[in-house]
Structures are given as structure tokens and as C-alpha cells.
Amino acid sequence: MQATTVLVEGESDRLAVEALALRHGHDLAAERVQIVPMGGATSIIHFLDRYGPQGAGDRLLGLCDAGESPGVARALFRAGIGSGPLEQNGFQVCHTDLEDELVRCLGVEAVLNVIESQGELPSFRLLQRQPSLRQQPVTAQLRRFFGGRSGNKVRYAPLLVASLPAGQAPPPLARLVESFVGEI
């Protein structure tokens, strides 16, 4: 069985993908699937060189934010992986980012419940009162909460995945995990 390398932008993405894969019964080691955080999508060329056709020859899958998708598409083309839509080349695209996908999938109230379970709802409420965020939608405030404090994305990604109702996941994340076994 050919090894599969899943390229994701960061550590929070890795944790979310692994959490959903485990919920779906995947044994990543047995299936020879490794989730590799790249430290940002702009590093993809290095990882394509290492794991792609000119490197280890792994089957490549990935997850990226919409804003990074043009650069990812160019890198895949240059690496000889394909020139079609990213999804056809095994890469799923999050509308804004994975946290945004999780918030939309769970709904604001469920996300606030997760934040409350971590004892950080007062901190979030304080953030909402900041002048630059007062008039912003709650979803934008949540993005700022997750991205504004070091470690919050890493901390909350697996917690949000664990809070997903059975059989429900953001489409890009669900499609990615479904593609671990077999060809796309």
C-alpha cells in the first residue's frame, strides 16, 4: 500500500484532521497516512519536493484556506501533480479557514458552549467589547478569538471537532478524511 501524506497549513489543522479521522475509525498508522503541518501554505513547494513525485512518491492530499488556494494550485502544477481544480488533485479548500468552517458547521451557540467549557467565555465577552470588534458579526469575533491568542487555534481545533454531532463535519474536512482510503 502506497503511503499517503496529507499536507495541511498548520498544527491546528493537523489536530482537527486527526481528530475527525479517529472519530471515523481510521487507524492512520495502519493505513500509512501521515498528516504534515507545513507551517503555512507558502511552504508547500518544500513539502511537494520531499513527499511528491520527485521525492518519496507518496500519494498527496491536502487542506488549505481559500486565500492560499491559488498558490497551492500553482505549486501542484509545477510539481507535476496536476493543473485541474484543487479538489481533483486531492486538496480540499476551506472557505475562509478551518476554524470558520467549524464555526459554520457547529453554529455559534455550540462554539460558545465549547469556549465556556474551557472557562474562557468571560475572555471572549471582553474581546467582543473591543472597539474594533463591537460592530463585527459574532463569527468574525470568534475568528479573532481563535486566531488572536497564541495557541488558541491549536487548543480549540480538536475540541470543536469533538463537539461535532455524529455524521456531521465541515465539507472540506469530511471530504479530506473520506479520501484517506482508496483513490480519489
Backbone hydrogen bonds, N-H to C=O, Kabsch-Sander energy under -0.5 kcal/mol:
donor,donor_aa,acceptor,acceptor_aa,energy
4,T,32,R,-3.2
5,T,59,R,-2.7
6,V,34,Q,-3.1
7,L,5,T,-0.6
7,L,61,L,-2.8
8,V,6,V,-0.5
8,V,36,V,-2.3
9,E,63,L,-0.6
14,R,10,G,-1.9
15,L,11,E,-2.5
16,A,12,S,-2.2
17,V,13,D,-2.7
18,E,14,R,-2.7
19,A,15,L,-2.4
20,L,16,A,-2.4
21,A,17,V,-2.6
22,L,18,E,-2.5
23,R,19,A,-2.0
24,H,20,L,-1.7
25,G,22,L,-1.7
26,H,21,A,-2.6
28,L,26,H,-0.8
31,E,27,D,-2.5
32,R,29,A,-1.1
33,V,28,L,-3.0
34,Q,4,T,-2.5
36,V,6,V,-3.3
36,V,34,Q,-0.6
38,M,8,V,-2.7
39,G,9,E,-1.0
40,G,9,E,-2.8
43,S,40,G,-1.7
44,I,41,A,-1.9
46,H,43,S,-0.7
47,F,43,S,-1.2
48,L,44,I,-2.9
49,D,45,I,-2.5
50,R,46,H,-1.8
51,Y,47,F,-2.8
52,G,48,L,-2.2
55,G,52,G,-1.6
56,A,50,R,-2.0
57,G,52,G,-2.4
58,D,51,Y,-2.0
59,R,3,A,-2.8
61,L,5,T,-2.3
62,G,90,G,-2.1
63,L,7,L,-2.1
64,C,92,Q,-2.3
66,A,94,C,-1.7
68,E,65,D,-1.2
69,S,65,D,-0.8
69,S,66,A,-1.0
72,V,68,E,-2.1
73,A,69,S,-2.7
74,R,70,P,-2.2
75,A,71,G,-2.2
76,L,72,V,-2.5
77,F,73,A,-2.2
78,R,74,R,-2.6
79,A,75,A,-1.8
80,G,77,F,-1.6
81,I,76,L,-2.7
82,G,76,L,-0.8
88,Q,85,P,-0.9
89,N,85,P,-0.9
89,N,86,L,-1.2
90,G,87,E,-1.4
91,F,86,L,-2.5
92,Q,62,G,-3.0
92,Q,90,G,-0.5
94,C,64,C,-3.1
96,T,97,D,-0.5
101,E,97,D,-2.0
102,L,98,L,-2.5
103,V,99,E,-2.6
104,R,100,D,-2.5
105,C,101,E,-2.2
106,L,102,L,-2.8
107,G,103,V,-2.9
111,V,107,G,-1.9
112,L,108,V,-2.8
113,N,109,E,-1.9
114,V,110,A,-1.7
115,I,111,V,-2.4
116,E,112,L,-2.7
117,S,113,N,-2.3
118,Q,114,V,-0.9
118,Q,115,I,-0.7
119,G,116,E,-2.1
120,E,115,I,-2.2
124,F,120,E,-2.1
125,R,121,L,-2.8
126,L,122,P,-2.1
127,L,123,S,-2.1
128,Q,124,F,-2.2
129,R,125,R,-0.9
129,R,126,L,-0.7
130,Q,127,L,-1.7
133,L,130,Q,-1.9
134,R,130,Q,-1.6
136,Q,133,L,-1.6
140,A,137,P,-0.6
141,Q,137,P,-2.0
142,L,138,V,-2.7
143,R,139,T,-2.1
144,R,140,A,-2.0
145,F,141,Q,-2.3
146,F,142,L,-2.8
147,G,143,R,-2.6
148,G,144,R,-2.4
149,R,145,F,-0.7
152,N,149,R,-2.3
153,K,146,F,-0.6
155,R,151,G,-2.6
156,Y,152,N,-2.9
157,A,153,K,-2.2
159,L,155,R,-0.6
160,L,156,Y,-3.0
161,V,157,A,-2.1
162,A,158,P,-2.4
163,S,159,L,-1.1
164,L,161,V,-1.4
168,Q,165,P,-2.1
174,A,170,P,-2.9
175,R,171,P,-2.9
176,L,172,P,-1.9
177,V,173,L,-2.3
178,E,174,A,-2.5
179,S,175,R,-1.3
179,S,176,L,-0.5
180,F,177,V,-1.4
181,V,178,E,-0.6
